Amino acid sequence: MEAKQWTVQIFITEDGDDTHARAVLTTRDTAALTGRGAARRNPIDRPIPEIGDELAVSRALEDLSLRLHDVAADDIVELAGPVDAGPVQA
């Protein structure tokens, strides 16, 4: 049995009321895959940076998840080969 390790690094930047996050997945077998997310504090809300971080990171991880799913789906299609749609009717 082989143990594999995949790593996700989270990068967070804040600029005023805007928070941006980048989630970067690295594996031994594939190129890095990146998900992005953002959050913006409503001016009437109290300034609690952790909430912006949590929202931006969760959105980056969701984006990363969708991108990883797309990669897996593309791999499945590629391995399945061409699909014969049957005879063409005029």
DATAZI-V284171 format. One record per residue. N is the residue number from 1. RES is the residue in one small letter. OMEGA is omega in whole degrees, 0 to 359 (none if undefined). Layout:
# DATAZI-V284171
N_RES_OMEGA, N_RES_OMEGA
This chain:
# DATAZI-V284171
1_m_180, 2_e_175, 3_a_179, 4_k_177, 5_q_173, 6_w_183, 7_t_174, 8_v_175, 9_q_180, 10_i_178, 11_f_184, 12_i_174, 13_t_179, 14_e_177, 15_d_183, 16_g_181, 17_d_182, 18_d_175, 19_t_178, 20_h_179, 21_a_176, 22_r_177, 23_a_185, 24_v_178, 25_l_174, 26_t_177, 27_t_178, 28_r_190, 29_d_185, 30_t_175, 31_a_180, 32_a_179, 33_l_187, 34_t_172, 35_g_182, 36_r_178, 37_g_181, 38_a_175, 39_a_179, 40_r_180, 41_r_174, 42_n_183, 43_p_180, 44_i_179, 45_d_176, 46_r_180, 47_p_177, 48_i_187, 49_p_183, 50_e_181, 51_i_176, 52_g_178, 53_d_182, 54_e_180, 55_l_182, 56_a_180, 57_v_180, 58_s_179, 59_r_177, 60_a_179, 61_l_176, 62_e_178, 63_d_178, 64_l_179, 65_s_179, 66_l_179, 67_r_179, 68_l_177, 69_h_178, 70_d_178, 71_v_179, 72_a_180, 73_a_178, 74_d_179, 75_d_179, 76_i_180, 77_v_181, 78_e_181, 79_l_181, 80_a_181, 81_g_183, 82_p_179, 83_v_178, 84_d_182, 85_a_180, 86_g_182, 87_p_177, 88_v_180, 89_q_180, 90_a_none
